[in-house]
């Protein structure tokens, strides 16, 4: 494993170290109440049941910002051919360079779209590299990062089957039937947990941004209550991401949260 792959694996192991059945159940109880939960229905239809994809809906459901309608139309028109190519070759780098790189079918690099498409067709092989998970591990927005995340996930899953099975056990409960855990890949189970844990508290007062020398400083509250600082450059690559040490209950009102974040914002730097 590369140094970065090992660091990601270590981070996941540290995160899941104290995981138990009660915490997992509470976690997915919260997930079901979240505004993102309806996505599960779309996931089940396209990934598990392999329905024909409407790429307009795909773009919306996976929250892929800015992808052109013409790109969606191309993938929808050529869906069968592209599906067969992905399933046969299983090579995200070559596929990306052929269809998703700037100057091919699209006028910009579509890394997130490509990773989510590969996960849809090959859920046991590729993770859908969403910005929440990418930022959690301070990965760049490129195909190399998708492969790094894939290797780190697979290594963690191989060495921690007990944790994955514990999550499966909880999701097997009747109240979580919508997740269809028996059909989910291990990569999906791991990624879903990490993705939802990094959900930000929504609200203008709890989400502060500031431009600084072509960089964007952002302070926000993660689902676990911790206040985080994220700095990205003009290409949306992560310059730094750290936890401030300040923790407020997730139930904290936007007004109080806004006051606390503004205090931190005055002190923060991009270093």
N, C-alpha and C positions, 0 to 999 in steps of 0.2 A: 504493500500500500504506500501511496505517496504521503508526505507529511500532512498535507491538508486533509486527505481522506481519513487519516488516523485521528486528526484533531476533531473532525466532525463526528466520527464514531465515538471518540472519548466524550464529546459533549452530549451525545444522545445517551450514552451509558450513565453519565452523571445525572442527566435529567430524569431518567427512568429508575434510578437507584432505589428510591423509596416508594416506588409505585406499588399500590396494593389494590385489592378488589373494590374496596370502598371508594378510594379516590377515582378509580376508573369509572365506576358507576355514576358518581357525582359529576365527573367530567362530561360524560355523554348525556346526562340529564340536562346539563347546561347547553350542550350542543343542540339538543332538540328544541330548545327555547330560542335559539339564536336565529337571526334573520337569514343566515346563510343555509339553514337546514333544508329548504326546498330544493337546493341543488342536488341533494341525494337522489331525488326522483329522476332528474336528468341523467345523473351518473349511472343509475341502475339501467335506464333504458338504452344508453349508448355503449357503456363499457361492459356491463354484465349481460344484457340481452342482445347486444350487437345490432340495435336498430340502425337504419340508414340515418346518417347525420345531416341535419340542416345546419350548415356552417354559420348562418346568421345567428341561430340559437346557440350554437357552439361558442361563438365569439362572446355572446352575452353571458351565458351561464358560467364560462370559465373566466369571465372578467378580463378579457384581452383588449386592452385599450388601443384604439387608433388603427386597428387593422382594416385595410381598405375593403370595401364591398366587392370590388373586382377580384380580390384574392379569394374571398369566400366563395364567389361564383365559380372560380376556376377549380377549387378543391371539390366543390359540390358536383360540378359537371364531370370531373375525372375521378370521382371517389373510388369506384371499383378498381381502376387501374392503380391508383396510389395505395389503396388498401393492400392489394396483392403484392405490390413492391415492398411495402413496409413489412408485411408478414414473411415474405420470402427472403429478403436480404437482412432485415433487422439491424440495419446500419444507419444510425441517426446522423452521423457526420456526412456521409455521402448524400443522404436524402436532403439534409439541410442545405448543402452546397448546390444541390440541383434545383430545389423548389422554394426554399425559405430564406435564402440569402439575398441581400440587397442586389438588385439588378437581374434577378431571375424572374420569378412570377411576381415578386413583390418589389416595392420601391424602398423597403427598409428591412432590416434584419428581424426575422420573426422567430426568435429563440423560444420564447414562452409558448407560442402557438405550436411550434414544432414538438416541444417536449410533451405538451398536453395531448397532441395528436398521437404521438408514439405510445403514451400511457394508455390512451383509449383503445388502441389496437393491440398493444403488448403490455398489459397491466402487470404481468409477472417479471417484466424485464426493465422497464423504464419508469422513473418517477415523473410526475407532472411538476416541473420546477416553477412553482408559484413565487411571487415576490416575497410573500410572508416567510416562506422557508428559506429562500435564497438570502434574505436579509438576516435571518436568524443566524446563519452560518457565514455571513460576510462573503458570499460568493459573487463573482462577476457575472454579468449578463452575457454569457456566451455558451456555446455547445460544450466546451471543455468542462464547464461547471456542471452541466447536466450529467456528464460521465463521471465526474468526481462524486457527485451526490449519489448516483446509482451504485458505485462501488462501495461507498461508505454505508449506504443502506443495506446492501447485500451482506456485507461483512458483519454488521451489527445483527441482522436477522439470523445469520448462521450461528453466531456465538451466544445469542440470547433468545432462544426459542421459547424459554419459559415465560418471558415477558409478553411475547406475541401471543402465546397460547392463553395467557391470563386475560388479555384484552379480548381475545376471541370468546373466552368463557363468559365474560360479562355481556358482550354484544349478542350472545346466544339467548339472552333473556327475552321473553315475549315482548316486553315494552320497547325493545330495541329492534324489533323485527324489520323495520324499514331499512336498516343498514344491510340486510341480507349477508350477514357475515360469512356464511358458508361458501359464498361465491367470491368473496373479496380476496385479493392477493395480499401477501404479507407486506409488500411494498406499499399498497394502498392503506393498510391498517396503520403502519408506521407513519406514513406521510400525513394521513388524516389527523392523527393525534398531534403531530408537531405543527401542522398548519393551523388547527383551531386554537391551540395554546397560544399562538402568536397573534390572535385577533386583537385588534386595537379597540379601545373604548371609543364609541362614536360620539361626535358632538363638536361643534366649532370651538367651544371653550377648552376642550381637552386635546386639541390637535393643533399645535402651533408650528408655523413654518417661517423661515427667514432666509432670504438669499444673501450669500456672503462670498464675494470673490469667485463667482461662477459656481459656487457650491450651495446646496440647500440643506439647512439645518432643520431638523424636525424633532420635536419632543412629543411623546405620546405615552399613554398608559396601556400596557399589555394586559391580557386577560387575567394574569395572576396578580395584578395590582401594582407591579413594578413600573416605575417611570423610566423610559428609555430615550436615548438620544441617538438619532441616526443622521449621518451626513452623506449626501450623494453628490456626484459631480454632474456636469451637464449631459453626460451620456447615461445617467441613471445608475452608474456603478457605485458601489458602496465604498466610501472613503473610510468611514469608521462607524461603529455601532457599539454602544455600551450601555450598561445598566447604571443608573445614577446612584442606586442605593436607597432611594426614596420609595417607600411602599405605602399605598393607600388602598383601602378596601375597594374592590371592583364596584361596589354599590355606592361609592362616593358620588355626590351630586356633581353635575357639570360645573356649577358655580364654584364650589370649593376646590374641585380638581383644577379648574382654570387658574385660580389664585395661586395654588401650590406650584403648578407648572410654570407660571409666569415668574415666580421667584427663582426657580431653577434656570429659566431661560436667560435671565440677566447675568448669570454666572457662567453659562456654558461657553465652550470654545469648540473649534473644529479639530483640535488635536486629538 
